[in-house]
Each structure stands twice: as C-alpha cells, then as structure tokens.
Amino acid sequence: MQKSFKEQFPKDHRPEIADLEAFWNEDVYNMFREFSEYILQKYDLRFGIPLWTETYGWTYRIGKSGVFLVKGIRIEENGFIVDGVMIHDRNTYFGLLAHIEEVCQQKREDFLGRIAEKNARQAERNKARIIREKKEFAALQSRIVPGQYNVFRWPEKLDIHKLNKLYQLDARGIHDEVLADEIGLTLYLRCKYGKEDTERMDKNIIRCHGCGSELCGDEDFRQCSCGRQYSYREYRRSFRKNNMPTGAAAKIFAAFIQDWESAKTYQEKMILIDTLLHEFHLSMISGATHRPVAMNFIDGSRERVDQIISQLALR
C-alpha cells in the first residue's frame, strides 16, 4: 500500500516536481502541470515554495511577489485539493479553472493592493539599508585597495544559439564533439560552483575569485592572501545577480557534476545534457519554483529561454 503524501514526504523532505511526477499517476500529474502553465499564462500567477503544516504535511500556494491568492493546496494520492475540492479528473479540472477565474475576479483589487503594500514596505527597508551600507562603506575606505575589492568572476552561462546549434546538428546525425564538450563544461561549471559556493556561504565562507582560497570570518570585510578583497554581503548579492544555480535542483546538480566527470563518449555527454534540459523543462512548466531553473544556466530573456527549452523538449 502506498504511503500518504505526508508520510512519504515528511518535514525534512520537501518534495520537488520530480517527486510529484513519481507520486501521482500520469493523468493527475499532467493536470497539475497544465494548471501551473494555465495560471502563469492567463493570470501571471505561480506556485510558491511548498509550506509545511502539521495537519496535512507539505501544502502549496498560488500567488505573485510573495503574496498568495490561494493557500492550502493539498496533495493526495488520487489528485490535489484546492479550496476543499478534489481535482482528480477532467470534469473537476475544468471546474477548478472556473473557480480560479471567479477567485481572481473577486479578490483582484485586494490582491493587487496587498502586493502594492508589500512593495512599499520593501522600498522603505531598501532606503534604510542603502543609508546604512553607505556609512559602512565609508568606514572601510582606508582598507580598500582599488582594483582588488569585490572583483567577481562567475562561470559563464550557455550561449542560447550554440545550444540550439548542437541540437540541430545532432538531429541531422552530425556529432560535434567540440561543441558538446563546450556546452557540457559550461553546465558543469555552473552546477559545480553554484553547489559548492552555496554550501560555503551556508557556513559563512566565500571563495576567492582570484586564487580559489576559502575566506572565513565573522566580519563582512574579507581579505585574501593573494590581495583580493571582498564584502561577504556583496559576494552573496553578486551570486544571486549572476543567477548562480542553487536551491530546488541541488540534487540534480550533484548528479550532473558526478556523471559529467566520468562521461567519455559523445553519446554519454549528450544524454547528460538532455537529462539536465529535461529538468529545466519540468521546472518551467511546473510553476513549483519562483524562477525556472533554466535561467540559472542559459543566457537570455525569460521569454527566449522558455521558448528554446520548450522547442528542445519536443525533439
């Protein structure tokens, strides 16, 4: 007998989209995927990160900008429950679409107002933060060496045109091993440094981008023996600004890193690239994360990245 969702995914095991795919039958999983895409395209709404509750285990929320329109979406073996209604077949699914439209119409003004209030509060916090950080920076001026402070060098993202070219050639039976190596290595480095730097920062450690040394300490200001200097705070911001991969797909990254290091043939490398792109596609259509994983790896606008991932998923 299959365990309940709560039993299978306890508090220390937050489910990911691949877990939902394995938990449900194909029909229910496809409805959940369709629903995620539907609310994104029609209402610009997304599933937020799952929230643990003692009664139901992991539950889901739908919203935007950290403000949620529908909460408490529960996962059951035969479907998912939204506002007390079990969605388990096409009839109940179409009823869900009508319900969401009604909710959006009734709560639109309140929803947008809450987003505006949250943004206003954030703007005030940002102003206070900027003033505080200017004072902190002024106090550091005597220690900063020009040209050595906060010089970051992150692994490059994939060139979207090269990725498309690789798959066009492969479809014609042409094995461009150099291009496959270049693309695979780019994915590998983004995975590797994203995973390792996340683990370091969780321990208040950063990596020197000049020599690779680990810089520990309790202060924001860090200086490496090679001469490079960093603000721990700005290091983290640069990590995020450059969309370095982390978070929900950590297990996928770890598997790709290990497998890429041992891959030898063109076929082995293409399978690994295909597998990672498949995960990008699942992330994109699921809505289970705030930002599709592909944006961490591929250079381009969200619209363009979504387009190329969708195209490649159909090949």
N, C-alpha and C positions, 0 to 999 in steps of 0.2 A: 504494500500500500504506500502510495506516495505521501511524503511528509507535507504538511501545510506550508504555505509560503513563509509564515513566521518561524516555523521550525527549521525550514531549510535555509533561511537567511536570518540568523539571529542578529543581535545588536552589533556584534563585531564583524559582521559580514554584509556590508552594504551591497545590494545587487546592482549589476551593470546590465546593459542592454543584452549582452550575450547570455546572461543568466536568465533573463526573461524569455528569450528565444528557446532555451533548453527547458524551461519550466512549463510553458504552455504548449498546447497543440498548435499546429501551423495556422489554422483559421483564426484563433484568438490573437496570436502574435501579429498576424497580418493586419487585423483590425486595429490593434494598438498602434502599429506603425502608421497606418493610414490616418488614424485620428491625430497623431502627432504632426504629420505633414499638413493635415487639413487646418488645424488651428493655427499653425505657423503661417500658412499661405493666406488664409482668409482674415485672421484677426491679429496676426503678429504676436501670438501667444506661444509660450514654450513650457515644457515640463521643467520644474525646478529640481534641484538635487533632492533625492528621497529623504523623508523625515521619519525618524524612529518614534513609534508610540508603543507604550507598554501593552495596550489592548490589542492592536492589530499588527504590530511589527512595523515594517517599512511601508510608508504611505507616500503618495505623490501629490504634487500641487501644480496648478496651471496658472501662469501669470506672466509678468513682464517687469523688468527693472527691480526685481526683489519684492514686488507687490503681487499678491496672489488673488485671483478671481475665484478659483475653485480649489478647495483643500480636501484632504482626507480621502483621496482616491485610493481604494484598497485593491490589492491583488489577491485573487482567488484561483483555485486550480482550473476552473472552467470559464473564467472571464475576469473582468475588473469592474469594480463598483464605483459609480460616480453619483454623488448626491443620493445615495441609497438605492440606486437602480443597478442591477447586474447587467453588464453588457456581455453577451455570450453568443449572439448570432446576428445576422444581418438586420432583422427587424428591430432588435434592441439597439443596434448600432445606429440605424437611421433615426431612431427616437433620441439617441444621445446627441446627434448633430442638431436636431430641432431644439433640444433642451439648451445646448450651449449657445445657440443663436438667441434664445429668449433671455438667458442669463446675461449675455453681452449687452443686449438692448436695455435691460432693466438696470444693470449695475454700471453701465458705461461711465456716466458722469462721476459717480462716486469713485470708481476705479481710477479714472484719469486724475481726479482730484487728489487721491492718495499718492499717486506717482509724483504729482507736482509738489506736494508737501514734502515727500521724502527727498526729492531733488533739491528743494530749497534748504532743508536741514543740512544736506550734504555740502551745499555751496557755502554755508556758514562755517562748517567744520573745515572746509578747504581753505577758507580765508585765514582762519586762526592757525592752521597748520603752516601755511606759507609764511606768515609773520614769525612763527616760532623757528622755522627752519632757516630763515634769513639771519636771525640772531645767532643760531648755532654755527652757521657757515662763517659769519664774521669772526667768531671766536676762534675758528680754525685757520684763518688766513695765514698766520705766521708759520704753520706747519706744512702747508700745501706746497708741493713742488709743481710748477707749471709743466704741463705735458705728461705728467705721471699720475694725475689724480682722476679717478673714475674713467679710465680708458678701457672700454669693454670690447670684446671680440667674440661674438657668438657664432656657432656654426650656421652657415647659410641655409636658407630654405630652398626647396625644389623649384627649378625653373619650370613653369607650367607647360611651356612649349616643348621642352625636352621630354617631359613625361609623356605628353601626347605623341611625340615622335616615336618614342620607344615602343608604344603600343601599336602604332600604325605599322611600324616595321615588323613587329612580332606577328601581327595579323597576316602579313604577306610572307611569313616564313623566313624573314631575314633576322638573324641573331646578331645584334650589335652589342657585343660583349663589353666594349669600352663604355658605351652609354649606359648599359645595365649596371656596370660597376660604379659609374659616377652617381647614378640615381640611388642605388642601394647604399653607397657610402654616405651620401647626404642624409638619407633616412637614418642610417646607423648613428651618425654623429649627433643628430638632433635627439634621437632616443637616448643615447648614452649620456650626453651632457645634461639633458633635461632630467633624467632619472637621478644621476649622481649629484647634481647640484641641488636638487630638491632635498635629497637625503642629507646633504651637508647643511643646508640652511635650516632644516628642522633641528639641527644641533648647534645653531648659531655659528656655523662655519661657512666661509666662502672660499672659492678657488681663485688664485691669482691668474689673470688672463695673460700675464707676461711669461711666467715660468711654470705655472701649474701647482705651485705650493698651496697648502691649506692654511688659511689665516683664521685663527681663533681669537676670542677675546670677548669682553663684556661691553666695550665701548663701540660706538658707531664707527669711529675712525679706525681703519686698519692700514698698516704699512708692511709691505713685503721686503725681504732682504734684497730682492732684485731691484728695488727702488720704486716699484709701483705702489700707489696709494688708493684706498677705496673708502667709500661710505657704505656701510652694511645696508643701510636703508636704500641708497641709490642702486646698489647691486641688485637687490630684490626687485626694485622698480624696473630696472633695465631687463631683468629676466622676464618679467611679465610683458613689458613693452615689446620685446622681441618674440613674444608668443612661444617661448620655450615650452616644450610639452611636459605635462605633469598631470596629476590628478587621476581622473576616472580610468584612463587607459594605461596605468602604470604596469599592470600585468602583461599587457600586450607589448609594451616597450621592452620589458625584461626578456620576453620570449624572442623578440626580433633581434635584440642585441646578441643573445647567446647563439641563435641559429645562424645569424649573418657571419659571425666569426668562424663558423665551421663550414659554411657554404663554399663549394668549389666550382661547380659547373654553372653554365648559363641557365639551365632549367631549374636548378636548385634556387638560384638567386631570383628568377622570375616568380617562382612560387611564393617566396618570402615577400617580394614586393606586392604581388597580387593579394596575399593574405592581409597585409597591412592596409592596402587600399580598400579591401572589403570591410575592415573595421572602421575606416574613415566613413564609408558609405552608411554603415549601421548607425554610427554616431550622428550623421547628418539627418537621416530620416527618422530617428527615434525621438528627437527632441529631449532626450533624457539628460542632456548636458546643456549649459548655457551657451557654449560655443563649440561648433563642430570640431572634432579633433584634427581634421584635415588642415584647418587654419594654422595649426602649430607647425605644419610641415611644408605647405605649398605657398609660394609667393603669389599674391593676387588678391583681388577683392573677394568678399564672401560670395557674391553672386557668381563670379567667374570660377571660384574654387568649387562651389556646389555644382556648377554646370559640368565641369570636367570630371568630377567624381561620379556624377550620375551617368555620364556618357561611357566612362570606362567600366562601370558596373554592368552595363548592358552587353559588353563584349563577351 
